[in-house]
Every structure is written in C-alpha cells, then in structure tokens.
Amino acid sequence: MKRLYDDNLYRFDQHQPSYWEATAGDVPIPTDVLQGTESCDVAIIGGGYTGLSAALHLARDYDVDVRVLEAGHFGWGASGRNGGFCGVGGTGVHGEALIRRFGVDDAKDYYRSQYDAVELVRRIAEEESIDIQPCGSAEVQVAHSPDAFARLQEDHKVFAGILGMESKVIGPDEFRERYYDSTEQFGALFSRPNFGLHPLRYCRGLAGAAARHGAILHERAEVLDWVRRDDGSHHLLTAGGVLNARRVVFATNGFMPEHLNTEFHARTLPIISAIVVTRPLSTKELARHNWCNEHTTINTRRVMNYFRLLPDNRLLFGGRGHSKGHAEGERQNYDQIIATLGQIWPEWSGIDVEYRWHGLICYTGSLCPSIGHLEEDPSVFFGFGYHGNGVNTASWTGKKLADWIGTGSSPELPAIVKGLGRRFPFARLRLKYLQLGIAIAQWLDQRDRKGI
C-alpha cells in the first residue's frame, strides 16, 4: 500500500523516542487480542483522542457495545506525539479570516465550541482521575517582528471586540519583564482558556477509562480491509482477525488510511511536525533569558514554532518537520529545529537535546475540522482535521459522535465543522504544493529576520 509519506512514518510496531513515552508512567491499559471473527455494535478505527473519547462516552453514558481498533499501541499516533497544548484553535484560518468566510454568527458559534472543548478535557481528567499534569492557564502568541506585533493588535480587536474571547495585548517591554527575553520578541497576544498537559498520559488515561466502563480495546490491530456487507454490516479485517460491526467511527486523523474507503480519499493533507526537548535548565540558565513564562506559547513565524517549559524545567520546542518523512530527512530537520532554538535564545545555543520525535498534523481542504456521517452510508461516522489543536477538539468531537450514536439524533454542531468538506485538488501532488508553500514561507521568515 502506497502512503503519502515515507514508510518510516508508519512503523506501527515501534515506539516513538519521545519525552512523553519516557514519562508516561506504568499504569497498564487493559487490551484484548482480536482473534478469529468477533462482532460489536460500534467499531472505532483509531485509538487516539477522537476514538477513545467516543468509546468512553459510548460505553459510560449510553452502554453501547463498542470496540476500538488501534494500529499501534494506544497513543502511538498524534495523540501521543503532540506538544500538549490544550486551547482554542482547530482551524487553519482564524479570527477575521474565519469571519469573512463564514460570518460572525458561525464564527462565534465555533469559538464557543472550542471553549467547551477545553473545559471538556478538564472535566474528563477530573471525573476519570487522569493525571494529565496541567500547567499554565493561557496561550501566548509572540510577535517575531514589529509588523507581526501590529497584526496581533488587529487580531486582538477581532478576538475581544467581535468574538468575545478573553485576550489582551502585551507590549515588548512588559513581555520582556514578565515572560522572557529573546531575539524575536516584539510584543504578544495573551488569550484564554488554554493550558498545557502531558498528552500521552491523557491519551492513556482515556483508554483506561474507556476500558473500565466497558469498551473493548484492541492494540496492534491495523485495519487492512473494510467491506460493507449486503446485510448492512461492516467487515473489518486485521492481521489477527475480523471484526463485524453495525456502525463504524472513522477516527484516524493525520494517519488516515485513505484506501479503506474512497469517500475519505484526498480529504486530508497531513503535515509533519517535529519536536525536541532539552535537558533540564537550571535556574541560572533560565535567568539568562529572564524566563518567567508558565504558559503554552507560539510565535508568529509563517513556519510557526511552538514551545513551553515543562514541569521539570526542560524546554519543549517544536516546528515544521521534514517534507518527505524519511529517516535522513528527519535527522536534518532536527538540526534545523535546534538551530532555530539557538537563534531565538542565543544563551541556550548548544544546550543538550535529550528527546526528538516527529508526528503528523492534519489539515483539511476546507481548513476546518470535519465531523459527521457519510450521506450515502449513515452508519459510518467520522471526525478529523484539527490543524494542530487536537487535544481538546478531538476530545470534543469524540463526545459529539458518541452523543449522535447514543441518542440516534444529530447533536448541535457549529456549521463550520459539518460534513466531509472538499477534497484536495490534484491529490497526488499534495506534497508538492505543500513543499512549495513551506519554501515560500521560510523565505519570507528569513526576509523578516534580516529586516529586524
């Protein structure tokens, strides 16, 4: 089977060498081996936030016979590889651009759903006693140039004045004093609700909670073939056995196996993201850049970076990954990410990096999440396309799909997220025009840096 990226990105039998895997704890997840032919009411393909949230709510709230099929171990995919940012987002267009496309009312409706999604993660963690290691209470978007700061001030007018979000503008002097100092700091936009967490502990906690409430979990159960039978049931073939189900939730996001159902072909554009984590920084080292920031943080580079200080004083720093995904490209990309870290904080240049890994962010043709069921087959539900904000958006999506299945009626969804959205044109060339777009964005970022 030909996938979009190099096979190096799809080795389901291998753990990622991530900080999250190293610190996930040793609480076991009860899983079952799928052997022979078995059946259930609802089969969920994909054991990340979307699938596990759906399984938890179906089993706990509606007593539905549900099983989850995960190609790797639970947390193998993006749900165990991301930066641990739980906050408002979920689209590839934001603020004023979202209003222009969909109107003020639909944009407000969508942002309200994002607030609900953040609070849902907090509630699940509390109700199910999941140790998510929360930290911070906001997101800080830092201007990498004076022009970028001017754009952030305009964004603030939209977010606070039109969309009703809690946000404030922070000038460069105040930012330097209260957050940190660096070569690319020209003010910032502060917004709530947002916080950081341990993404793999959250994912594993969801899995454990779903199993406690009756969901059956199958790991290392990649779906190899999916056939709709004449009786309306779904026949899901794995290497170990067959699962027959009345209904299916397709919840694979950026690692979507498009070949399993033609309706999902070319609906997504997975983009590789890379993360490095340093050794713990001493108090003296943190003081060299006056680091006082506990919040999740992103910058305004076109090829954006995202970062946060972890509870043990390691710096997590992420950015765009290699464009093809092979092992040598990954190594080169890590070097670029580490060099960028040193450009932004020169006093930390050369600091030891102890963890590095890659994952996939899922974009859609509409640049918005896609949630619903197939029009020609209402027994197939789906949720994907979180644009780098999957912690909360995927959790919320999974619950909405569970409510839909459990009650038999469509829940209230923002118009922005309904349906499959459009396909990417010239599907075989998706990576080519992605690579061109990234190259142009990198050139513009270099131009900005020279102009400072």
N, C-alpha and C positions, 0 to 999 in steps of 0.2 A: 504494500500500500504506500502510495506517494503522499507525504505530508508537506505542508507549506515550508517548514524549515528543515534543517539537517536532522537526521535521526538522533543525533546527540542530545536533542532537547526532549526526546520522547522515550527515554530509558526508564520505564515504569518500575523496573526491579531495583533501581539504585536510589539511595537516599541522597538528598542534597547536602553539600558540606556547609550548611548554614549555621549561623548563630542560634536560630530558632530550634533547629534539630538538636543542637548540643545542649540546649537548656529547656527542653520541652517537659522534663520530668519523666517519671517512670510509672505513672498511673496507667494500667493496661486498659485497652479498648476491647470489649467482648465482640469478637467477629466469628462468623461461621464460614466454613468452606462450602462453596457451591459445587455439588456433585450430582451427576445424573440429571433428571428432569424434575424441577420444582415449580411451584406456582405461587402467585400472590395477587392481591388486588391492584396495588400500585408498585411499579418498579421505577426506581430513580437511577438514571445513568449519570454518575458523577458524585463523588463524595467530598465536595468542598462545602463552602458556606451555604450556597443555594440548596444543594441536595440535602445536606444534613439539617438545615433549618426546616425544610419541607418535611423531612422524615420525623423530626422531633415533634412538630406541631400536628402532623397527621396522626402519629401514634398517641401522643399525650392528650390532644384536645378532641380528637374525633374517633379514636380507637380503630383506625384503619390498618389493615394488614399491609404493611409496607416493607420493602427491601431496598437496600442501596448497593449498587454495583460500582466499585471504585477500581480503576485500572492499576493504581499503585497501592501504597499504604495511605491511610486516611491523613490528609494534609500533604500529600505528595505534590499536588499542583499549586496553583497560585495562592490558595488559602493558607498554605504553609510557607510561602516564599516572599510575601509582600513586606512592606515596611512597617506594618502595624499602625496605620493611620485610620482612625475611625472618625469620619467627618463628612460634612456637606460637600457634595460633588456629584460624581456618577455620570457626567456627560462630557462630551468633547467640545461643547460650546457652553459658555457661562454668561450669567448676568445679562447685559444689554443684548448680546447676540442671541441668547435664548428668547428674550422678549421679542426681538424683531422676527424671529422665525415662528413663534407660537402665540404671541400675545401676552399681555400682562397677567391675565387671569390664569392661564395654563402654566405660566412660569411660576407664579405664586403657589399654585397647587403642587407643582413638582417640588419646590423647595420645602414646603410643609411636609411632604412625604419624606424628604431627607432628614428633617428634624426628627420625625417619628422613627426613622430607621436607626439613627444614633441612639435614641432612648431605648429602642428595642434591644440593641446589643447589651446595654447596661442591665436591662430587666432580665434578659435570658441568663446573663452571668450571675446575677443575684439569685434568681429563682432556682437555678440548677447548680449553684455553688461552684462555679468555674473560676479558677484562679487566673484571670486574664492579665494581671499585673498592670492596672491602669496607671497612666501618668499624664500630667498636663491637663488643661481644660480649654484649649483653644488651638486654632491653627494660625500661624504667622506666615504671610506671604511677603518675602523680602525683595525689594527692588534692586536689580543688579546694575541699574544705570539711572541717571536723573530723569530721562524720558520715561523709563518704566515706572518711576515713582509718580509721575504726572498721570500715567494711565491708572495706577492704583487709586489715586484720589478720585478719578472719574468712576471707577468701579465702586468705590465706597458710596457715592451718591446714589447709584443704582441699587446696591445691596441694602443699604439702610433706608434710603428715601422711598424706594418703589417696592422692593421685595420684602421689606420689614425684617431683615436679618440684623442680628446684633454684630456690629462691626465698628471699628474706629481706625483712623489713620494715625500712624506713629511717625513722627519726624526723625531724620537721621541722628540728631544729637540724642534725643530720648532713647532711640533704639540702641545706640552705642552704649548708653549708660545702663539700660535696664535688661538688655537681651544679650548682645555680643557685638564685637567689633570685627571687621574683616575688610578685604579689598573690594568687595562687591556688596556694599550696604549703603543704600541711599534713601532709607525710609522703608516703611512696611504697612501692610494692612492686616489688622488683627480681627479675627472672627470666631464666633461660637455658634453652635456647640461642636466641639471637636476634642478628641483626646487620643492618646497613644495606648497601645496594648501589645501583649505577646500574641501574635496572630496564630501560631501553631498551638499554643495552649488553649486558645479559644476554639480552634477547629477540633482539636481532640476532645475538648470538653463537650462540644456539640455532639460529637459522635457518641461519647459515653452516655450523655443524657438521652439521646435518641434510643440507644440500646436499652437503657434502664426502663424506658416507657414502652418497650415492646417492638421497636423496629429491629429488623434483622440486617446486619451489615456484612457485606462480602468484600474483602480487600483482595487485591491482585486478581481481579475478575474483569479484565478488559472485555468490552462487548465487541465481538468480531463480526457479527452479522445480526441484522434486525429485520424480521419478516412479519408483515401483517397477515394473519390467517383469515380464511374465509369466514370463520365464526366471529371475527372482530377482535380476537385476542392478539397480543404481541408476543412474538417468539424471539427471545434474546439469547444468542449463542455466545458462550465464553469458552476459553480453553478448558475449563473444568467441568462445565455442564451447561444446562439450558434453563432459563427462567421464563415461564409464561406469565403474562400479566394482562389484566383488563385495561389498565391505563399506564401510561409512561410519562415520567417527567424527565425532560432532556436538560441536564444542568451541568454542562461541561465547559462553558465559557471559553477562555482563550485556547484551551487544549481540545476544542471541539473536533470530533471525528466526523467531518462533513460527509464522508462517503456513506454513513449509515442511513441517512435519509436525505433524499435530493432536495427537500424543502429547505434544508439548512445550508445548502451549498452556497458559498460566496457571501454569506450574511455577515461574516466577521473578518476583521483584519487584526490578528494577534501581533503585538509589538513587543519585542524583547526588552526587558528592563534588567539592570544589573545592580547589585548591592554589595558594598564592602562594609565590614565592621572592624574598627581598630582595637588595639589592646586598651585596657582601662587607662584613662587620662588622670594624672594626678591633679590635685587642687592647684598646684603651682602652674601646671601646663594649661589648665582651663583659664587661669587668670591672665595668661599671655594674650588671650583674645577676649578677656572680660566676659567669659561665658556665664550667663545667669539664666539661660533660657530652658524651661522645662517643657515647652510646647512642641507639637509637631510643626515642622517648618518646610516650606518650599520656596524656591526662588523664581524669578520672572524670566530666566533664560528661556529662549524658544525651545531649546533642548533642555528641558527642566531638570533640576536636581531637587531631591527631597532628602531631609535629614532630621535627626533627633538624637538627643543624648539619652542613652539607655540607663536603667536604674543602677548599673554597676560602673557608670561613667565611661562607657565605650561610646564612640561616635558611630552611628549608622549613617551611611551616605550612599544615596542611590542616584541612578541616572539611566539614560538610554543605553540599551545593550547592543551587541553586535547585530549586524543586519542579516546574517545567514544562520548563525547559531552553532557553527562547528567549533570544536574544542580549541583550535589555534586562534580563531577569531575571538573566542571568549577571553583567552589569556591577554590578547592585545587590548581588548576592551577594558579589562580590569586595570591595566596600566593607565589607560586614558582617564578612567574614573578617579583613580588615585592621584593622578597629576592635577585634575581639576580641583580636588580637595585641597591640594597644596597651593594652588593659585588663589583660592578663596581665603584660606587661613595659612599664610606663609609660615607662621611659627610651628605649625603642625606638619609641615612638609617633611616627608621621610619617616613619619611615625609608623610603627609596625601595624600591618593589617593582618588580622588573625582569621577572618572569615570572608569568603567571597562566593557569590552564587548568582544564578540567572533565573528568570521566570518570564511569564507572559502576561501582558496587559491586553485586555480585549476591547477593541474598537468595533463599532458597527457602521454600516453605510449611512445611517441616519444620525450618527454621533450621539445617540441616546440609548439607554437600556431597552431591551426588547423583552416583553412579558406577555404571555397569552397562551392560547391553544391554537392548533392548526385549524384553519377554516374547513378544509376538506376532511379532517380527521380530529374531531373534538376530544378524542381520548388521548391525544398527545399534547402535553403541556410543556412550556419552555420558559426559561429565564436566563438571560446572558447579556453581556455588553456593559460592563461597569466602569470602563475608562479610567482605571486606576483607583477607584473608590469602592472596591468590592466588599470590604469588611462589613459595613452597615447596609449598603444597597443590596448585596446578595442575601444577607440575612433577612431583610425585609421582603425581598422577592420570594424567598422560600416560604415565608409565612403566608404571603398573599396567595401563592399557589396552593398551599395546604388548605387555606380557608375556602378557596374556589372548589377544590375537590371535595372537601369535607362537608360543605353546605349544599353543593350542587348548583350554586349560582355565582356569577362573576362578582368579585369584590370591587369596591370603588378603587379605580386606578387613575392616576394622572393621565390625561390624553397623550402626553409626551412619550409615555413608555408603552402604549398599547400596540400589540401586533409585532410582526416579524421585521418591519422596516424594509428598506430597499436593499437589493444586492449590490455588491461592489462591481462596477463595470470591468470588463476585461480581467476576469478573475485570475487567470494565470499570470497576469502582470502585476498582481497586488504588491509583491515585494519590490518590484522595480520602481513603481511610483512612490512607494514608501521610502526607499533608499534615496531617491531624488529629493523628496521633501525634507528628509533629515539632513542631507548635504547642504541644501539651501539654508535651512535653519541654523546649522552650525556656522556657516559662513557669515550670516547676519549677526550671530552672537559674537564671533571674533571681531567683526567690524565695530560692534558696540564697545567691546573691551578696549580696542585701540583708541576709541573716541573719548574714553573717560579721562 
